Structures are given as structure tokens and as C-alpha cells.
Amino acid sequence: ELSGGQSKLVDIGRSMMGSPKLLLLDEPVAGVAGPLAMKIFNNLRNIVNETGISILIIEHNMDFILRQGVDRIVVMNEGEVLMQGTPDEVRANQKVIEAYLGAAGKTEEE
């Protein structure tokens, strides 16, 4: 029997069988423990590097997604785009940090 994280890896692999140009993933690591969540994101990075496809990830855990080396982030609230940019640009937006990350978004210098 597969664990939740292993099952998610199988689902991602299955979705790649049709050679998509865009992969849409809704919370691909929800309910997955830290080390396995990191493995899933590492596999996603490898997929992007090896195939050149784009991956659009819907994720509610902004603290986690900011640490994953993604190219761009779109921050939405109730269907409205609040901001979009690189992870560094999102971290620099104090309103976003306070609203979504609290103390987790502060750097060591703060």
C-alpha cells in the first residue's frame, strides 16, 4: 500500500504520461510530511528542467511555497489578485507578509 506522499508522486507521474505543456497541481503536498513534501517539489523541479513544461501550483501554505525555488508567485484572496512577483518581491511586500506569513516571513535581520 502506498503512503499519501507516494500516491501523490504516482499521480504526478500519471499526469505526465500525455506529455502536457502545462501541469496544474492543486496542493500537491497537502497532508504530506516535510521530507516527502520536499521530495515531491524536487521531483517537480526535475520535471520542469527535463521537459521544459510549465507547472502551475495552487498552494495555501505560502511559507512553504516561498522556500521551494519557484519562479513566480501570484497571491490571491477571495478570487482577487493581491500581488504577483518573484518570491523575493512577495517577501518584500509587508502587507502580504503580515497577512499570510506572520513571523514566519520575517528575515533574520528584522
C-alpha positions in Angstrom: 0.0 0.0 0.0 1.2 3.5 -0.9 1.5 6.3 1.6 -0.2 9.6 0.9 3.0 11.2 -0.4 3.9 8.2 -2.6 0.4 8.2 -4.0 0.9 11.9 -4.9 4.1 11.0 -6.7 2.3 8.3 -8.7 -0.5 10.8 -9.6 2.1 13.4 -10.8 3.8 10.6 -12.9 0.5 9.6 -14.4 -0.4 13.2 -15.3 2.9 13.4 -17.3 2.0 10.4 -19.5 0.3 12.6 -22.0 3.3 14.9 -22.4 1.4 18.0 -21.3 2.7 21.6 -21.9 1.1 22.8 -18.7 0.6 20.8 -15.5 -1.9 22.2 -13.0 -1.5 20.9 -9.4 -3.9 21.7 -6.6 -2.0 21.5 -3.3 0.4 18.7 -4.4 1.8 18.3 -0.9 -1.3 18.7 1.3 -1.2 16.2 4.1 2.4 15.1 3.3 5.2 15.2 5.9 8.1 17.6 5.4 10.8 15.4 3.9 8.4 13.8 1.5 6.9 17.2 0.6 10.5 18.3 -0.3 11.0 15.2 -2.4 7.8 15.9 -4.3 8.9 19.5 -5.0 12.4 18.3 -6.0 10.8 15.9 -8.5 8.6 18.7 -9.8 11.8 20.9 -10.4 13.4 17.9 -12.2 10.3 17.6 -14.4 10.5 21.2 -15.4 14.2 21.1 -16.1 14.0 17.8 -18.1 10.8 18.5 -20.1 10.5 22.3 -20.3 6.8 22.2 -19.3 5.3 24.8 -17.0 3.7 23.9 -13.7 1.0 26.0 -12.1 0.7 25.1 -8.4 -2.2 26.1 -6.2 -0.9 26.1 -2.6 -2.3 27.7 0.5 0.9 27.3 2.6 2.7 30.4 1.4 5.6 29.9 3.9 6.3 26.5 2.3 6.0 27.7 -1.3 8.3 30.7 -0.8 11.0 28.2 0.2 10.7 26.0 -2.9 12.6 27.9 -5.5 9.6 28.8 -7.6 9.9 31.4 -10.4 6.8 33.4 -9.7 4.0 33.7 -7.1 0.5 35.1 -7.5 -1.1 35.9 -4.2 -4.9 35.8 -4.3 -7.6 36.4 -1.7 -11.2 35.6 -2.4 -10.6 35.5 -6.2 -8.8 38.8 -6.3 -5.1 39.1 -7.3 -3.4 41.0 -4.5 0.1 40.8 -6.0 2.4 38.8 -8.2 6.1 38.6 -8.5 9.2 36.6 -7.6 9.5 35.1 -4.1 11.8 37.9 -3.1 9.2 40.5 -4.3 6.5 38.7 -2.3 8.7 38.6 0.8 9.4 42.3 0.5 5.7 43.2 0.5 5.0 43.9 4.1 1.2 43.7 3.8 1.4 40.2 2.3 3.9 39.1 4.9 1.7 40.3 7.8 -1.5 38.9 6.3 -0.2 35.4 5.3 3.0 34.6 7.0 3.2 36.5 10.3 6.5 35.9 12.0 7.4 33.1 9.6 8.0 35.6 6.8 10.5 37.8 8.6 14.1 37.6 7.8 16.9 37.3 10.4 17.7 41.0 10.0 14.2 42.0 11.1 
